[in-house]
């Protein structure tokens, strides 16, 4: 069980790093569009 939990957490951290890197490359307009899309989908409250 601990091994699976470690793999899940490791994968989660990897995905966060990939998303952070991608978001840093977006223009202001793209960031705003992403923000509003996430708000509409209740990912951001």
CHARMM-style PDB file with segment names, atoms N, HN, CA, C and O in Angstrom:
ATOM      1  N   UNK     1       0.816  -1.200   0.000  1.00  0.00      PROA
ATOM      2  CA  UNK     1       0.000   0.000   0.000  1.00  0.00      PROA
ATOM      3  C   UNK     1       0.861   1.265   0.000  1.00  0.00      PROA
ATOM      4  O   UNK     1       0.585   2.188  -0.767  1.00  0.00      PROA
ATOM      5  N   UNK     2       1.877   1.328   0.825  1.00  0.00      PROA
ATOM      6  HN  UNK     2       2.101   0.579   1.448  1.00  0.00      PROA
ATOM      7  CA  UNK     2       2.730   2.512   0.862  1.00  0.00      PROA
ATOM      8  C   UNK     2       3.376   2.769  -0.488  1.00  0.00      PROA
ATOM      9  O   UNK     2       3.519   3.920  -0.901  1.00  0.00      PROA
ATOM     10  N   UNK     3       3.767   1.709  -1.177  1.00  0.00      PROA
ATOM     11  HN  UNK     3       3.652   0.774  -0.842  1.00  0.00      PROA
ATOM     12  CA  UNK     3       4.412   1.848  -2.471  1.00  0.00      PROA
ATOM     13  C   UNK     3       3.473   2.520  -3.474  1.00  0.00      PROA
ATOM     14  O   UNK     3       3.885   3.421  -4.206  1.00  0.00      PROA
ATOM     15  N   UNK     4       2.209   2.082  -3.508  1.00  0.00      PROA
ATOM     16  HN  UNK     4       1.874   1.351  -2.913  1.00  0.00      PROA
ATOM     17  CA  UNK     4       1.236   2.693  -4.406  1.00  0.00      PROA
ATOM     18  C   UNK     4       1.005   4.151  -4.052  1.00  0.00      PROA
ATOM     19  O   UNK     4       0.900   5.002  -4.936  1.00  0.00      PROA
ATOM     20  N   UNK     5       0.926   4.437  -2.770  1.00  0.00      PROA
ATOM     21  HN  UNK     5       1.011   3.746  -2.052  1.00  0.00      PROA
ATOM     22  CA  UNK     5       0.736   5.806  -2.315  1.00  0.00      PROA
ATOM     23  C   UNK     5       1.910   6.676  -2.746  1.00  0.00      PROA
ATOM     24  O   UNK     5       1.714   7.814  -3.172  1.00  0.00      PROA
ATOM     25  N   UNK     6       3.122   6.153  -2.639  1.00  0.00      PROA
ATOM     26  HN  UNK     6       3.281   5.229  -2.293  1.00  0.00      PROA
ATOM     27  CA  UNK     6       4.319   6.894  -3.054  1.00  0.00      PROA
ATOM     28  C   UNK     6       4.266   7.165  -4.555  1.00  0.00      PROA
ATOM     29  O   UNK     6       4.558   8.275  -4.999  1.00  0.00      PROA
ATOM     30  N   UNK     7       3.896   6.157  -5.330  1.00  0.00      PROA
ATOM     31  HN  UNK     7       3.659   5.255  -4.969  1.00  0.00      PROA
ATOM     32  CA  UNK     7       3.810   6.348  -6.777  1.00  0.00      PROA
ATOM     33  C   UNK     7       2.755   7.376  -7.134  1.00  0.00      PROA
ATOM     34  O   UNK     7       2.969   8.195  -8.027  1.00  0.00      PROA
ATOM     35  N   UNK     8       1.618   7.348  -6.451  1.00  0.00      PROA
ATOM     36  HN  UNK     8       1.443   6.682  -5.726  1.00  0.00      PROA
ATOM     37  CA  UNK     8       0.564   8.324  -6.699  1.00  0.00      PROA
ATOM     38  C   UNK     8       1.058   9.732  -6.388  1.00  0.00      PROA
ATOM     39  O   UNK     8       0.834  10.655  -7.171  1.00  0.00      PROA
ATOM     40  N   UNK     9       1.722   9.898  -5.259  1.00  0.00      PROA
ATOM     41  HN  UNK     9       1.903   9.148  -4.624  1.00  0.00      PROA
ATOM     42  CA  UNK     9       2.215  11.220  -4.866  1.00  0.00      PROA
ATOM     43  C   UNK     9       3.317  11.687  -5.823  1.00  0.00      PROA
ATOM     44  O   UNK     9       3.369  12.862  -6.185  1.00  0.00      PROA
ATOM     45  N   UNK    10       4.172  10.789  -6.220  1.00  0.00      PROA
ATOM     46  HN  UNK    10       4.130   9.834  -5.925  1.00  0.00      PROA
ATOM     47  CA  UNK    10       5.236  11.122  -7.162  1.00  0.00      PROA
ATOM     48  C   UNK    10       4.649  11.569  -8.500  1.00  0.00      PROA
ATOM     49  O   UNK    10       5.096  12.561  -9.076  1.00  0.00      PROA
ATOM     50  N   UNK    11       3.665  10.850  -8.984  1.00  0.00      PROA
ATOM     51  HN  UNK    11       3.302  10.044  -8.517  1.00  0.00      PROA
ATOM     52  CA  UNK    11       3.010  11.199 -10.247  1.00  0.00      PROA
ATOM     53  C   UNK    11       2.292  12.539 -10.119  1.00  0.00      PROA
ATOM     54  O   UNK    11       2.317  13.351 -11.045  1.00  0.00      PROA
ATOM     55  N   UNK    12       1.659  12.769  -8.987  1.00  0.00      PROA
ATOM     56  HN  UNK    12       1.639  12.110  -8.235  1.00  0.00      PROA
ATOM     57  CA  UNK    12       0.960  14.033  -8.734  1.00  0.00      PROA
ATOM     58  C   UNK    12       1.945  15.200  -8.799  1.00  0.00      PROA
ATOM     59  O   UNK    12       1.664  16.218  -9.433  1.00  0.00      PROA
ATOM     60  N   UNK    13       3.097  15.053  -8.144  1.00  0.00      PROA
ATOM     61  HN  UNK    13       3.325  14.226  -7.629  1.00  0.00      PROA
ATOM     62  CA  UNK    13       4.112  16.105  -8.149  1.00  0.00      PROA
ATOM     63  C   UNK    13       4.657  16.347  -9.553  1.00  0.00      PROA
ATOM     64  O   UNK    13       4.904  17.489  -9.941  1.00  0.00      PROA
ATOM     65  N   UNK    14       4.841  15.273 -10.309  1.00  0.00      PROA
ATOM     66  HN  UNK    14       4.640  14.345  -9.994  1.00  0.00      PROA
ATOM     67  CA  UNK    14       5.317  15.402 -11.684  1.00  0.00      PROA
ATOM     68  C   UNK    14       4.307  16.170 -12.533  1.00  0.00      PROA
ATOM     69  O   UNK    14       4.687  17.046 -13.310  1.00  0.00      PROA
ATOM     70  N   UNK    15       3.028  15.845 -12.388  1.00  0.00      PROA
ATOM     71  HN  UNK    15       2.720  15.133 -11.757  1.00  0.00      PROA
ATOM     72  CA  UNK    15       1.993  16.544 -13.144  1.00  0.00      PROA
ATOM     73  C   UNK    15       1.924  18.014 -12.762  1.00  0.00      PROA
ATOM     74  O   UNK    15       1.763  18.871 -13.631  1.00  0.00      PROA
ATOM     75  N   UNK    16       2.043  18.315 -11.482  1.00  0.00      PROA
ATOM     76  HN  UNK    16       2.174  17.619 -10.777  1.00  0.00      PROA
ATOM     77  CA  UNK    16       2.029  19.713 -11.028  1.00  0.00      PROA
ATOM     78  C   UNK    16       3.187  20.476 -11.650  1.00  0.00      PROA
ATOM     79  O   UNK    16       3.003  21.598 -12.121  1.00  0.00      PROA
ATOM     80  N   UNK    17       4.382  19.886 -11.660  1.00  0.00      PROA
ATOM     81  HN  UNK    17       4.532  18.975 -11.278  1.00  0.00      PROA
ATOM     82  CA  UNK    17       5.550  20.548 -12.267  1.00  0.00      PROA
ATOM     83  C   UNK    17       5.308  20.817 -13.759  1.00  0.00      PROA
ATOM     84  O   UNK    17       5.643  21.890 -14.261  1.00  0.00      PROA
ATOM     85  N   UNK    18       4.732  19.849 -14.454  1.00  0.00      PROA
ATOM     86  HN  UNK    18       4.461  18.977 -14.046  1.00  0.00      PROA
ATOM     87  CA  UNK    18       4.467  20.008 -15.890  1.00  0.00      PROA
ATOM     88  C   UNK    18       3.442  21.115 -16.128  1.00  0.00      PROA
ATOM     89  O   UNK    18       3.598  21.931 -17.036  1.00  0.00      PROA
ATOM     90  N   UNK    19       2.402  21.136 -15.313  1.00  0.00      PROA
ATOM     91  HN  UNK    19       2.275  20.473 -14.575  1.00  0.00      PROA
ATOM     92  CA  UNK    19       1.363  22.161 -15.455  1.00  0.00      PROA
ATOM     93  C   UNK    19       1.936  23.539 -15.129  1.00  0.00      PROA
ATOM     94  O   UNK    19       1.674  24.504 -15.848  1.00  0.00      PROA
ATOM     95  N   UNK    20       2.717  23.639 -14.045  1.00  0.00      PROA
ATOM     96  HN  UNK    20       2.929  22.856 -13.461  1.00  0.00      PROA
ATOM     97  CA  UNK    20       3.325  24.929 -13.681  1.00  0.00      PROA
ATOM     98  C   UNK    20       4.206  25.442 -14.806  1.00  0.00      PROA
ATOM     99  O   UNK    20       4.151  26.624 -15.145  1.00  0.00      PROA
ATOM    100  N   UNK    21       5.007  24.579 -15.380  1.00  0.00      PROA
ATOM    101  HN  UNK    21       5.051  23.619 -15.104  1.00  0.00      PROA
ATOM    102  CA  UNK    21       5.890  24.997 -16.474  1.00  0.00      PROA
ATOM    103  C   UNK    21       5.074  25.493 -17.666  1.00  0.00      PROA
ATOM    104  O   UNK    21       5.408  26.514 -18.267  1.00  0.00      PROA
ATOM    105  N   UNK    22       4.017  24.781 -18.003  1.00  0.00      PROA
ATOM    106  HN  UNK    22       3.745  23.952 -17.514  1.00  0.00      PROA
ATOM    107  CA  UNK    22       3.168  25.170 -19.131  1.00  0.00      PROA
ATOM    108  C   UNK    22       2.465  26.493 -18.874  1.00  0.00      PROA
ATOM    109  O   UNK    22       2.381  27.332 -19.771  1.00  0.00      PROA
ATOM    110  N   UNK    23       1.962  26.690 -17.666  1.00  0.00      PROA
ATOM    111  HN  UNK    23       2.030  26.008 -16.937  1.00  0.00      PROA
ATOM    112  CA  UNK    23       1.253  27.923 -17.320  1.00  0.00      PROA
ATOM    113  C   UNK    23       2.205  29.116 -17.394  1.00  0.00      PROA
ATOM    114  O   UNK    23       1.797  30.204 -17.801  1.00  0.00      PROA
ATOM    115  N   UNK    24       3.439  28.930 -17.013  1.00  0.00      PROA
ATOM    116  HN  UNK    24       3.769  28.046 -16.682  1.00  0.00      PROA
ATOM    117  CA  UNK    24       4.413  30.021 -17.053  1.00  0.00      PROA
ATOM    118  C   UNK    24       4.669  30.505 -18.477  1.00  0.00      PROA
ATOM    119  O   UNK    24       5.120  31.633 -18.671  1.00  0.00      PROA
ATOM    120  N   UNK    25       4.390  29.677 -19.463  1.00  0.00      PROA
ATOM    121  HN  UNK    25       4.024  28.760 -19.305  1.00  0.00      PROA
ATOM    122  CA  UNK    25       4.639  30.032 -20.861  1.00  0.00      PROA
ATOM    123  C   UNK    25       3.447  30.757 -21.506  1.00  0.00      PROA
ATOM    124  O   UNK    25       3.569  31.257 -22.624  1.00  0.00      PROA
ATOM    125  N   UNK    26       2.302  30.820 -20.820  1.00  0.00      PROA
ATOM    126  HN  UNK    26       2.203  30.413 -19.912  1.00  0.00      PROA
ATOM    127  CA  UNK    26       1.094  31.405 -21.402  1.00  0.00      PROA
ATOM    128  C   UNK    26       1.141  32.930 -21.401  1.00  0.00      PROA
ATOM    129  O   UNK    26       1.745  33.557 -20.531  1.00  0.00      PROA
ATOM    130  N   UNK    27       0.491  33.495 -22.393  1.00  0.00      PROA
ATOM    131  HN  UNK    27      -0.001  32.986 -23.100  1.00  0.00      PROA
ATOM    132  CA  UNK    27       0.345  34.955 -22.446  1.00  0.00      PROA
ATOM    133  C   UNK    27      -0.735  35.369 -21.440  1.00  0.00      PROA
ATOM    134  O   UNK    27      -1.440  34.526 -20.886  1.00  0.00      PROA
ATOM    135  N   UNK    28      -0.846  36.666 -21.219  1.00  0.00      PROA
ATOM    136  HN  UNK    28      -0.273  37.351 -21.669  1.00  0.00      PROA
ATOM    137  CA  UNK    28      -1.864  37.172 -20.300  1.00  0.00      PROA
ATOM    138  C   UNK    28      -3.262  36.777 -20.766  1.00  0.00      PROA
ATOM    139  O   UNK    28      -4.085  36.354 -19.955  1.00  0.00      PROA
ATOM    140  N   UNK    29      -3.533  36.909 -22.044  1.00  0.00      PROA
ATOM    141  HN  UNK    29      -2.864  37.253 -22.702  1.00  0.00      PROA
ATOM    142  CA  UNK    29      -4.837  36.531 -22.571  1.00  0.00      PROA
ATOM    143  C   UNK    29      -5.130  35.046 -22.379  1.00  0.00      PROA
ATOM    144  O   UNK    29      -6.248  34.665 -22.031  1.00  0.00      PROA
ATOM    145  N   UNK    30      -4.133  34.227 -22.604  1.00  0.00      PROA
ATOM    146  HN  UNK    30      -3.225  34.536 -22.886  1.00  0.00      PROA
ATOM    147  CA  UNK    30      -4.304  32.781 -22.409  1.00  0.00      PROA
ATOM    148  C   UNK    30      -4.527  32.448 -20.942  1.00  0.00      PROA
ATOM    149  O   UNK    30      -5.335  31.579 -20.614  1.00  0.00      PROA
ATOM    150  N   UNK    31      -3.807  33.144 -20.054  1.00  0.00      PROA
ATOM    151  HN  UNK    31      -3.152  33.850 -20.321  1.00  0.00      PROA
ATOM    152  CA  UNK    31      -3.999  32.931 -18.614  1.00  0.00      PROA
ATOM    153  C   UNK    31      -5.407  33.329 -18.185  1.00  0.00      PROA
ATOM    154  O   UNK    31      -6.046  32.628 -17.401  1.00  0.00      PROA
ATOM    155  N   UNK    32      -5.878  34.443 -18.697  1.00  0.00      PROA
ATOM    156  HN  UNK    32      -5.358  35.013 -19.334  1.00  0.00      PROA
ATOM    157  CA  UNK    32      -7.235  34.876 -18.361  1.00  0.00      PROA
ATOM    158  C   UNK    32      -8.263  33.871 -18.857  1.00  0.00      PROA
ATOM    159  O   UNK    32      -9.208  33.548 -18.137  1.00  0.00      PROA
ATOM    160  N   UNK    33      -8.092  33.372 -20.077  1.00  0.00      PROA
ATOM    161  HN  UNK    33      -7.325  33.635 -20.662  1.00  0.00      PROA
ATOM    162  CA  UNK    33      -9.016  32.376 -20.615  1.00  0.00      PROA
ATOM    163  C   UNK    33      -8.992  31.106 -19.774  1.00  0.00      PROA
ATOM    164  O   UNK    33     -10.038  30.525 -19.485  1.00  0.00      PROA
ATOM    165  N   UNK    34      -7.804  30.683 -19.387  1.00  0.00      PROA
ATOM    166  HN  UNK    34      -6.954  31.156 -19.622  1.00  0.00      PROA
ATOM    167  CA  UNK    34      -7.671  29.494 -18.541  1.00  0.00      PROA
ATOM    168  C   UNK    34      -8.338  29.719 -17.193  1.00  0.00      PROA
ATOM    169  O   UNK    34      -9.048  28.847 -16.693  1.00  0.00      PROA
ATOM    170  N   UNK    35      -8.110  30.881 -16.609  1.00  0.00      PROA
ATOM    171  HN  UNK    35      -7.533  31.590 -17.015  1.00  0.00      PROA
ATOM    172  CA  UNK    35      -8.716  31.222 -15.322  1.00  0.00      PROA
ATOM    173  C   UNK    35     -10.243  31.148 -15.394  1.00  0.00      PROA
ATOM    174  O   UNK    35     -10.877  30.503 -14.559  1.00  0.00      PROA
ATOM    175  N   UNK    36     -10.823  31.805 -16.385  1.00  0.00      PROA
ATOM    176  HN  UNK    36     -10.307  32.329 -17.063  1.00  0.00      PROA
ATOM    177  CA  UNK    36     -12.280  31.823 -16.497  1.00  0.00      PROA
ATOM    178  C   UNK    36     -12.837  30.435 -16.779  1.00  0.00      PROA
ATOM    179  O   UNK    36     -13.910  30.085 -16.288  1.00  0.00      PROA
ATOM    180  N   UNK    37     -12.119  29.645 -17.565  1.00  0.00      PROA
ATOM    181  HN  UNK    37     -11.247  29.930 -17.964  1.00  0.00      PROA
ATOM    182  CA  UNK    37     -12.553  28.273 -17.824  1.00  0.00      PROA
ATOM    183  C   UNK    37     -12.534  27.447 -16.542  1.00  0.00      PROA
ATOM    184  O   UNK    37     -13.453  26.667 -16.290  1.00  0.00      PROA
ATOM    185  N   UNK    38     -11.497  27.615 -15.738  1.00  0.00      PROA
ATOM    186  HN  UNK    38     -10.751  28.248 -15.942  1.00  0.00      PROA
ATOM    187  CA  UNK    38     -11.397  26.872 -14.478  1.00  0.00      PROA
ATOM    188  C   UNK    38     -12.456  27.326 -13.482  1.00  0.00      PROA
ATOM    189  O   UNK    38     -12.993  26.507 -12.735  1.00  0.00      PROA
ATOM    190  N   UNK    39     -12.763  28.624 -13.462  1.00  0.00      PROA
ATOM    191  HN  UNK    39     -12.327  29.289 -14.069  1.00  0.00      PROA
ATOM    192  CA  UNK    39     -13.829  29.125 -12.587  1.00  0.00      PROA
ATOM    193  C   UNK    39     -15.171  28.531 -13.030  1.00  0.00      PROA
ATOM    194  O   UNK    39     -15.974  28.103 -12.200  1.00  0.00      PROA
ATOM    195  N   UNK    40     -15.400  28.512 -14.331  1.00  0.00      PROA
ATOM    196  HN  UNK    40     -14.748  28.860 -15.005  1.00  0.00      PROA
ATOM    197  CA  UNK    40     -16.674  27.987 -14.854  1.00  0.00      PROA
ATOM    198  C   UNK    40     -16.849  26.508 -14.516  1.00  0.00      PROA
ATOM    199  O   UNK    40     -17.971  26.033 -14.341  1.00  0.00      PROA
ATOM    200  N   UNK    41     -15.746  25.793 -14.428  1.00  0.00      PROA
ATOM    201  HN  UNK    41     -14.834  26.179 -14.570  1.00  0.00      PROA
ATOM    202  CA  UNK    41     -15.808  24.362 -14.122  1.00  0.00      PROA
ATOM    203  C   UNK    41     -15.669  24.082 -12.623  1.00  0.00      PROA
ATOM    204  O   UNK    41     -15.557  22.927 -12.211  1.00  0.00      PROA
ATOM    205  N   UNK    42     -15.676  25.141 -11.815  1.00  0.00      PROA
ATOM    206  HN  UNK    42     -15.767  26.079 -12.149  1.00  0.00      PROA
ATOM    207  CA  UNK    42     -15.551  25.048 -10.351  1.00  0.00      PROA
ATOM    208  C   UNK    42     -14.235  24.436  -9.882  1.00  0.00      PROA
ATOM    209  O   UNK    42     -14.175  23.853  -8.799  1.00  0.00      PROA
ATOM    210  N   UNK    43     -13.179  24.564 -10.690  1.00  0.00      PROA
ATOM    211  HN  UNK    43     -13.228  25.037 -11.570  1.00  0.00      PROA
ATOM    212  CA  UNK    43     -11.849  24.150 -10.236  1.00  0.00      PROA
ATOM    213  C   UNK    43     -11.242  25.221  -9.333  1.00  0.00      PROA
ATOM    214  O   UNK    43     -10.407  24.938  -8.474  1.00  0.00      PROA
ATOM    215  N   UNK    44     -11.691  26.469  -9.556  1.00  0.00      PROA
ATOM    216  HN  UNK    44     -12.370  26.698 -10.254  1.00  0.00      PROA
ATOM    217  CA  UNK    44     -11.282  27.603  -8.733  1.00  0.00      PROA
ATOM    218  C   UNK    44     -12.548  28.189  -8.155  1.00  0.00      PROA
ATOM    219  O   UNK    44     -13.507  28.448  -8.882  1.00  0.00      PROA
ATOM    220  N   UNK    45     -12.558  28.396  -6.865  1.00  0.00      PROA
ATOM    221  HN  UNK    45     -11.779  28.186  -6.275  1.00  0.00      PROA
ATOM    222  CA  UNK    45     -13.764  28.931  -6.207  1.00  0.00      PROA
ATOM    223  C   UNK    45     -13.555  30.369  -5.823  1.00  0.00      PROA
ATOM    224  OT1 UNK    45     -14.453  30.994  -5.259  1.00  0.00      PROA
TER     225      UNK     45
END
